[in-house]
Amino acid sequence: EDLMTALAEASDANYYYVADVEGLPEVFEKELGELENVVARRLVLEITFPEGIEPMGFLGRRETLENRRGRIDFGTLAAEQTREIFVTCQVDPTLALDTAIPIARAKLTYAAADDSLVNLSGEASVKTVDDAKLVEKSQVAEIVAQAEIYRNAAATERAIELADAGKAEEANQSFSSQISRLRSAQIAAPAAQADALEREINVLEKSQSQLGAEGLSKEARKTLQWNAYQRRNSKEITPVEKGSTGTR
């Protein structure tokens, strides 16, 4: 499954983990439906940060940021499909005391269905205030909860590595810590994000129960790996109940 995951990621493909071959027709049906509804190809997202803004990294993704610049390539985008990127940065509060300043600029280029080139751009701004309550009130609950889900994907990959290395106790502690963080995030999360957090928790709890001294069970490892892959590559999670591991 490691090789198949790597192949899928290299080509921005879809990756599935399902229980038995009876589910393969459902996988093919989903894939063919997506191919028939491709609305954009060769997507390239570039994000830049101005002086005074220190980018920390993409949440749940392996791309890196260098010289205040990052780039992410996507293969295709289907109708009704969502691809989202979460990035964290540090802002010098003295730079935005009175006037909002841009903290990140994004440029998206892609080939439309008719193969014409499309360019889009936008920026995010921030202003600092000396009021902790106002800062807390201004947080967007959906984004805060979703960010925790992406952090969980990175933590899951580290837990898998610990289990593979025979460090079952450390992997178990990682799972417990992840579950605790997700439970805390659920408190203020809107209903949709709370449900998504619950699904993440269920995967972790089931996998934790299948963690032994020699590592994770095959089922638990594949389930965790698939879940992390979907998050890492900004794929909408739509589990398939039956079938086998596969890529497109």
C-alpha positions as CSV (number, residue, x, y, z in Angstrom):
1,E,0.0,0.0,0.0
2,D,3.0,2.3,0.5
3,L,3.9,2.0,-3.2
4,M,0.3,2.5,-4.3
5,T,-0.1,5.6,-2.1
6,A,3.2,7.1,-3.5
7,L,2.1,6.4,-7.1
8,A,-1.3,8.0,-6.5
9,E,0.2,11.0,-4.9
10,A,2.8,11.5,-7.6
11,S,0.0,11.8,-10.2
12,D,-2.6,13.6,-8.0
13,A,-4.7,10.5,-8.4
14,N,-7.6,9.1,-6.2
15,Y,-6.7,6.4,-3.8
16,Y,-9.1,3.9,-2.2
17,Y,-9.0,1.5,0.6
18,V,-12.0,-0.9,0.8
19,A,-12.7,-4.2,2.4
20,D,-13.3,-6.7,-0.5
21,V,-13.5,-6.9,-4.3
22,E,-17.3,-6.7,-4.4
23,G,-17.0,-3.0,-4.0
24,L,-14.8,-2.4,-7.1
25,P,-17.8,-1.7,-9.4
26,E,-18.7,1.2,-7.1
27,V,-15.2,2.5,-7.3
28,F,-15.2,2.4,-11.1
29,E,-18.6,4.1,-11.2
30,K,-17.4,6.9,-9.0
31,E,-14.2,7.3,-11.0
32,L,-15.9,7.4,-14.4
33,G,-18.4,9.9,-13.1
34,E,-15.6,12.2,-12.0
35,L,-13.8,11.9,-15.3
36,E,-17.0,12.9,-17.1
37,N,-17.3,16.0,-15.0
38,V,-13.7,17.5,-15.1
39,V,-14.0,21.3,-15.2
40,A,-10.3,22.2,-14.7
41,R,-6.9,20.6,-15.5
42,R,-3.3,21.4,-14.7
43,L,-4.1,23.6,-11.7
44,V,-1.2,25.5,-10.1
45,L,-1.6,27.4,-6.9
46,E,1.2,29.8,-5.9
47,I,1.2,31.5,-2.5
48,T,3.5,34.4,-1.5
49,F,4.0,36.2,1.8
50,P,5.3,39.8,2.1
51,E,8.1,41.0,4.3
52,G,7.2,40.8,8.0
53,I,5.1,37.7,7.6
54,E,6.7,34.4,8.5
55,P,5.1,31.4,6.9
56,M,5.1,28.3,9.0
57,G,3.9,25.7,6.6
58,F,1.0,23.9,4.9
59,L,-1.2,22.0,7.3
60,G,-1.3,18.3,6.5
61,R,0.7,18.6,3.2
62,R,4.2,17.7,2.2
63,E,5.0,20.7,0.1
64,T,7.4,23.2,1.6
65,L,7.6,27.0,1.7
66,E,10.9,28.6,0.7
67,N,11.7,32.3,0.6
68,R,8.1,33.2,1.6
69,R,6.8,31.3,-1.4
70,G,5.0,28.0,-1.9
71,R,3.6,26.1,-4.9
72,I,1.1,23.3,-5.1
73,D,0.2,21.4,-8.3
74,F,-3.1,19.7,-8.8
75,G,-4.0,17.4,-11.6
76,T,-7.7,17.9,-12.2
77,L,-10.8,19.4,-10.5
78,A,-14.2,17.8,-11.1
79,A,-17.6,19.5,-10.8
80,E,-18.7,19.8,-7.1
81,Q,-15.3,18.7,-6.0
82,T,-13.6,20.8,-3.3
83,R,-9.8,21.3,-2.9
84,E,-8.7,23.4,0.0
85,I,-5.3,24.5,1.4
86,F,-4.6,25.5,4.9
87,V,-1.4,27.5,5.6
88,T,-0.1,28.9,8.9
89,C,2.0,32.0,9.4
90,Q,3.3,34.4,12.1
91,V,2.6,38.1,11.9
92,D,4.6,40.8,13.7
93,P,1.7,42.6,15.6
94,T,3.4,46.0,15.3
95,L,2.9,45.9,11.5
96,A,-0.9,46.0,11.6
97,L,-1.8,48.0,14.7
98,D,-4.0,50.6,12.9
99,T,-4.4,49.4,9.3
100,A,-5.1,46.0,7.9
101,I,-2.1,44.6,6.0
102,P,-1.9,41.7,3.5
103,I,-0.5,38.6,5.0
104,A,-0.7,36.3,1.9
105,R,-1.3,36.5,-1.8
106,A,-2.5,33.6,-3.9
107,K,-2.5,33.0,-7.6
108,L,-4.3,30.1,-9.3
109,T,-3.8,29.1,-12.9
110,Y,-5.6,26.3,-14.7
111,A,-6.8,25.0,-18.1
112,A,-10.6,25.2,-18.4
113,A,-12.8,22.5,-20.0
114,D,-12.2,24.2,-23.4
115,D,-8.4,24.2,-22.7
116,S,-8.3,28.0,-22.3
117,L,-6.0,29.3,-19.7
118,V,-7.6,30.9,-16.6
119,N,-5.8,33.1,-14.0
120,L,-7.3,34.0,-10.7
121,S,-5.7,35.9,-7.7
122,G,-6.6,37.1,-4.3
123,E,-5.1,38.1,-1.0
124,A,-5.8,37.8,2.8
125,S,-5.4,40.7,5.2
126,V,-5.2,41.0,9.0
127,K,-5.4,43.7,11.6
128,T,-4.3,43.4,15.2
129,V,-6.2,44.6,18.2
130,D,-5.4,44.9,21.9
131,D,-8.5,43.0,22.9
132,A,-8.3,39.2,23.6
133,K,-12.1,38.8,23.7
134,L,-12.5,40.4,20.3
135,V,-9.7,38.2,18.9
136,E,-11.4,35.1,20.1
137,K,-14.8,36.3,18.9
138,S,-13.4,37.0,15.4
139,Q,-12.2,33.5,14.9
140,V,-14.1,31.5,12.2
141,A,-15.2,28.3,13.9
142,E,-15.4,26.3,10.7
143,I,-11.8,27.1,9.8
144,V,-10.5,26.5,13.4
145,A,-12.1,23.0,13.4
146,Q,-11.0,22.1,9.8
147,A,-7.4,23.2,10.6
148,E,-7.4,20.7,13.5
149,I,-8.4,18.0,11.1
150,Y,-5.5,18.7,8.9
151,R,-3.1,18.8,11.8
152,N,-4.5,15.4,12.8
153,A,-3.5,14.0,9.3
154,A,0.1,14.9,9.9
155,A,0.0,13.5,13.4
156,T,-1.5,10.3,12.0
157,E,1.4,9.8,9.7
158,R,3.8,10.2,12.6
159,A,1.9,7.6,14.6
160,I,2.0,5.2,11.7
161,E,5.8,5.6,11.6
162,L,6.1,4.9,15.3
163,A,3.9,1.8,15.0
164,D,6.0,0.6,12.0
165,A,9.2,1.1,14.0
166,G,7.9,-1.1,16.8
167,K,7.2,1.8,19.2
168,A,3.7,0.7,20.0
169,E,3.6,2.6,23.4
170,E,4.6,5.9,21.7
171,A,2.1,5.3,18.9
172,N,-0.6,4.6,21.4
173,Q,0.2,7.8,23.3
174,S,0.0,9.7,20.0
175,F,-3.4,8.3,19.2
176,S,-4.6,9.3,22.7
177,S,-3.3,12.8,22.3
178,Q,-4.9,13.2,18.8
179,I,-8.2,12.0,20.1
180,S,-8.0,14.5,23.0
181,R,-7.3,17.4,20.7
182,L,-10.1,16.5,18.3
183,R,-12.5,16.2,21.2
184,S,-11.5,19.6,22.4
185,A,-12.0,21.0,18.9
186,Q,-15.5,19.6,18.8
187,I,-16.7,21.8,21.6
188,A,-16.9,25.0,19.5
189,A,-17.2,23.4,16.1
190,P,-20.3,23.9,13.9
191,A,-22.4,20.8,13.3
192,A,-20.8,19.9,10.0
193,Q,-17.3,20.2,11.3
194,A,-18.2,18.4,14.5
195,D,-19.4,15.4,12.5
196,A,-16.2,15.5,10.5
197,L,-14.2,15.5,13.7
198,E,-16.2,12.6,15.0
199,R,-15.4,10.6,11.9
200,E,-11.7,11.3,12.5
201,I,-12.0,10.3,16.1
202,N,-13.8,7.0,15.2
203,V,-11.0,6.1,12.8
204,L,-8.4,6.7,15.5
205,E,-10.2,4.9,18.2
206,K,-10.7,1.8,16.0
207,S,-7.1,1.8,14.9
208,Q,-5.9,2.3,18.4
209,S,-7.8,-0.8,19.5
210,Q,-6.0,-2.8,16.7
211,L,-2.5,-1.6,17.8
212,G,-0.4,-4.4,19.3
213,A,3.2,-4.8,20.4
214,E,4.2,-5.6,16.8
215,G,2.4,-2.6,15.4
216,L,-0.9,-1.9,13.7
217,S,-3.1,-4.5,12.1
218,K,-3.1,-4.4,8.2
219,E,-6.7,-3.1,8.2
220,A,-5.9,-0.3,10.7
221,R,-2.8,0.7,8.9
222,K,-4.5,0.9,5.5
223,T,-7.4,2.8,7.0
224,L,-5.2,5.4,8.7
225,Q,-3.0,5.7,5.6
226,W,-6.0,6.3,3.3
227,N,-7.5,8.9,5.7
228,A,-4.2,10.8,5.9
229,Y,-3.7,10.6,2.2
230,Q,-7.2,12.2,1.5
231,R,-6.4,15.0,3.9
232,R,-2.8,15.5,2.8
233,N,-3.9,15.9,-0.8
234,S,-7.0,18.0,-0.1
235,K,-9.3,15.2,-1.4
236,E,-12.9,15.1,-0.3
237,I,-13.4,12.1,1.9
238,T,-16.0,9.7,0.5
239,P,-15.3,6.2,1.9
240,V,-16.2,3.2,-0.1
241,E,-17.7,0.4,2.0
242,K,-16.6,-2.6,-0.2
243,G,-13.7,-3.3,-2.5
244,S,-9.9,-3.3,-2.4
245,T,-7.0,-0.9,-2.4
246,G,-6.6,1.0,-5.7
247,T,-5.5,4.1,-7.4
248,R,-6.4,6.1,-10.5
